[in-house]
Amino acid sequence: MTAPRLDPDAFAAMNGRRSSRSSPTRAAIRKSVYGDTIAVTMSQHHFRSRPLTAATFAEVDPNKALQFYKDRLANAGTFTLPSSAM
């Protein structure tokens, strides 16, 4: 949390794991299509509820993600934690 950085090797590995788990025929499998449809419908078509496919993963910009992380998590001193976490 204190020193976020880009790691192109880790990003490529994550993409490799994702692509190895989802084959091109995934869309043809009824259970997958049904599950994806239910998830998207239950979330009222929220942007983040989309299934992670090659197309959606290709939209990820690592530099933009890192900047978002830095903007939101730069100062953990402002976080409020539940008392049970201490």
C-alpha atoms as an extended CHARMM CRD file, in Angstrom:
* protein
*
        86  EXT
         1         1  MET       CA              0.0000000000        0.0000000000        0.0000000000  PROA      1               0.0000000000
         2         2  THR       CA              2.8910000000        2.3450000000        0.6440000000  PROA      2               0.0000000000
         3         3  ALA       CA              4.7800000000        1.8780000000       -2.6260000000  PROA      3               0.0000000000
         4         4  PRO       CA              2.4690000000        0.8820000000       -5.4920000000  PROA      4               0.0000000000
         5         5  ARG       CA              4.1620000000        0.2240000000       -8.8110000000  PROA      5               0.0000000000
         6         6  LEU       CA              3.4430000000       -1.1520000000      -12.2370000000  PROA      6               0.0000000000
         7         7  ASP       CA              4.5270000000       -4.7180000000      -12.8270000000  PROA      7               0.0000000000
         8         8  PRO       CA              4.1430000000       -5.5990000000      -16.5160000000  PROA      8               0.0000000000
         9         9  ASP       CA              5.1460000000       -9.2270000000      -15.8600000000  PROA      9               0.0000000000
        10        10  ALA       CA              2.4180000000       -9.6550000000      -13.2360000000  PROA      10              0.0000000000
        11        11  PHE       CA             -0.1400000000       -8.0210000000      -15.5290000000  PROA      11              0.0000000000
        12        12  ALA       CA              0.8270000000      -10.3630000000      -18.3890000000  PROA      12              0.0000000000
        13        13  ALA       CA              0.6410000000      -13.3740000000      -16.0480000000  PROA      13              0.0000000000
        14        14  MET       CA             -2.8190000000      -12.3420000000      -14.8860000000  PROA      14              0.0000000000
        15        15  ASN       CA             -3.9480000000      -12.0340000000      -18.4950000000  PROA      15              0.0000000000
        16        16  GLY       CA             -2.4620000000      -15.4480000000      -19.2550000000  PROA      16              0.0000000000
        17        17  ARG       CA             -4.2900000000      -17.0840000000      -16.3340000000  PROA      17              0.0000000000
        18        18  ARG       CA             -7.5250000000      -15.4120000000      -17.3820000000  PROA      18              0.0000000000
        19        19  SER       CA             -7.2290000000      -16.5210000000      -20.9910000000  PROA      19              0.0000000000
        20        20  SER       CA             -6.3270000000      -20.0990000000      -20.0500000000  PROA      20              0.0000000000
        21        21  ARG       CA             -9.4530000000      -20.4040000000      -17.8980000000  PROA      21              0.0000000000
        22        22  SER       CA            -11.8620000000      -19.0160000000      -20.4760000000  PROA      22              0.0000000000
        23        23  SER       CA            -11.8490000000      -20.7330000000      -23.7950000000  PROA      23              0.0000000000
        24        24  PRO       CA            -13.2730000000      -19.2070000000      -26.9800000000  PROA      24              0.0000000000
        25        25  THR       CA            -16.1820000000      -21.6320000000      -26.6920000000  PROA      25              0.0000000000
        26        26  ARG       CA            -17.1660000000      -20.3310000000      -23.2610000000  PROA      26              0.0000000000
        27        27  ALA       CA            -19.9380000000      -18.2360000000      -24.8080000000  PROA      27              0.0000000000
        28        28  ALA       CA            -21.3970000000      -21.4000000000      -26.3160000000  PROA      28              0.0000000000
        29        29  ILE       CA            -21.7380000000      -23.1420000000      -22.9550000000  PROA      29              0.0000000000
        30        30  ARG       CA            -25.2940000000      -22.7000000000      -21.7110000000  PROA      30              0.0000000000
        31        31  LYS       CA            -24.3930000000      -22.5660000000      -18.0190000000  PROA      31              0.0000000000
        32        32  SER       CA            -21.8720000000      -19.7940000000      -18.6110000000  PROA      32              0.0000000000
        33        33  VAL       CA            -24.2500000000      -17.7520000000      -20.7280000000  PROA      33              0.0000000000
        34        34  TYR       CA            -27.0540000000      -18.2160000000      -18.2040000000  PROA      34              0.0000000000
        35        35  GLY       CA            -24.8150000000      -17.3320000000      -15.2370000000  PROA      35              0.0000000000
        36        36  ASP       CA            -23.4380000000      -14.2500000000      -16.9850000000  PROA      36              0.0000000000
        37        37  THR       CA            -26.9610000000      -13.1140000000      -17.8920000000  PROA      37              0.0000000000
        38        38  ILE       CA            -28.1890000000      -13.5510000000      -14.3160000000  PROA      38              0.0000000000
        39        39  ALA       CA            -25.1860000000      -11.6700000000      -12.8800000000  PROA      39              0.0000000000
        40        40  VAL       CA            -25.5880000000       -8.7390000000      -15.2640000000  PROA      40              0.0000000000
        41        41  THR       CA            -29.3580000000       -8.6120000000      -14.7780000000  PROA      41              0.0000000000
        42        42  MET       CA            -29.1390000000       -8.7600000000      -10.9760000000  PROA      42              0.0000000000
        43        43  SER       CA            -26.6690000000       -5.8750000000      -10.9910000000  PROA      43              0.0000000000
        44        44  GLN       CA            -28.9380000000       -3.8400000000      -13.2790000000  PROA      44              0.0000000000
        45        45  HSD       CA            -26.3140000000       -3.9210000000      -16.0530000000  PROA      45              0.0000000000
        46        46  HSD       CA            -23.7120000000       -2.1840000000      -13.9010000000  PROA      46              0.0000000000
        47        47  PHE       CA            -20.4390000000       -1.6210000000      -15.7390000000  PROA      47              0.0000000000
        48        48  ARG       CA            -18.4190000000       -3.6600000000      -13.2350000000  PROA      48              0.0000000000
        49        49  SER       CA            -20.7110000000       -6.6810000000      -13.4080000000  PROA      49              0.0000000000
        50        50  ARG       CA            -19.6720000000       -7.5870000000      -16.9360000000  PROA      50              0.0000000000
        51        51  PRO       CA            -18.0550000000      -11.0150000000      -17.3040000000  PROA      51              0.0000000000
        52        52  LEU       CA            -14.2700000000      -10.8820000000      -17.5630000000  PROA      52              0.0000000000
        53        53  THR       CA            -13.5450000000      -11.7960000000      -21.1630000000  PROA      53              0.0000000000
        54        54  ALA       CA            -10.6330000000      -11.1180000000      -23.4880000000  PROA      54              0.0000000000
        55        55  ALA       CA            -12.5040000000       -8.0540000000      -24.7570000000  PROA      55              0.0000000000
        56        56  THR       CA            -13.1800000000       -6.5850000000      -21.3120000000  PROA      56              0.0000000000
        57        57  PHE       CA             -9.6500000000       -7.3640000000      -20.0970000000  PROA      57              0.0000000000
        58        58  ALA       CA             -8.2530000000       -5.6020000000      -23.1670000000  PROA      58              0.0000000000
        59        59  GLU       CA             -9.9490000000       -2.4190000000      -21.9090000000  PROA      59              0.0000000000
        60        60  VAL       CA             -7.7680000000       -2.3950000000      -18.7810000000  PROA      60              0.0000000000
        61        61  ASP       CA             -5.1290000000        0.3330000000      -18.7990000000  PROA      61              0.0000000000
        62        62  PRO       CA             -2.5000000000       -0.5020000000      -16.1600000000  PROA      62              0.0000000000
        63        63  ASN       CA             -1.3000000000        3.1160000000      -15.9440000000  PROA      63              0.0000000000
        64        64  LYS       CA             -4.8300000000        4.3830000000      -15.3790000000  PROA      64              0.0000000000
        65        65  ALA       CA             -5.4270000000        1.6730000000      -12.7690000000  PROA      65              0.0000000000
        66        66  LEU       CA             -2.2530000000        2.6440000000      -10.9040000000  PROA      66              0.0000000000
        67        67  GLN       CA             -3.2260000000        6.3180000000      -10.9440000000  PROA      67              0.0000000000
        68        68  PHE       CA             -6.6990000000        5.4460000000       -9.6300000000  PROA      68              0.0000000000
        69        69  TYR       CA             -5.1020000000        3.4070000000       -6.8210000000  PROA      69              0.0000000000
        70        70  LYS       CA             -2.7750000000        6.2550000000       -5.8970000000  PROA      70              0.0000000000
        71        71  ASP       CA             -5.6020000000        8.8030000000       -5.9330000000  PROA      71              0.0000000000
        72        72  ARG       CA             -7.8840000000        6.7450000000       -3.7010000000  PROA      72              0.0000000000
        73        73  LEU       CA             -5.4310000000        5.0600000000       -1.3560000000  PROA      73              0.0000000000
        74        74  ALA       CA             -2.6510000000        7.6210000000       -0.9650000000  PROA      74              0.0000000000
        75        75  ASN       CA             -3.4140000000        8.3320000000        2.6750000000  PROA      75              0.0000000000
        76        76  ALA       CA             -4.6210000000        5.4100000000        4.7900000000  PROA      76              0.0000000000
        77        77  GLY       CA             -4.8030000000        7.7610000000        7.7790000000  PROA      77              0.0000000000
        78        78  THR       CA             -8.2500000000        8.8430000000        6.6500000000  PROA      78              0.0000000000
        79        79  PHE       CA             -9.6340000000        5.2920000000        6.6200000000  PROA      79              0.0000000000
        80        80  THR       CA            -12.2550000000        4.2650000000        9.1520000000  PROA      80              0.0000000000
        81        81  LEU       CA            -11.8810000000        0.6800000000       10.3290000000  PROA      81              0.0000000000
        82        82  PRO       CA            -14.4060000000       -1.3160000000       12.3560000000  PROA      82              0.0000000000
        83        83  SER       CA            -13.4070000000       -1.8430000000       15.9620000000  PROA      83              0.0000000000
        84        84  SER       CA            -13.3520000000       -5.6210000000       15.4180000000  PROA      84              0.0000000000
        85        85  ALA       CA            -10.4230000000       -5.1720000000       13.0140000000  PROA      85              0.0000000000
        86        86  MET       CA             -8.1510000000       -3.9080000000       15.7720000000  PROA      86              0.0000000000
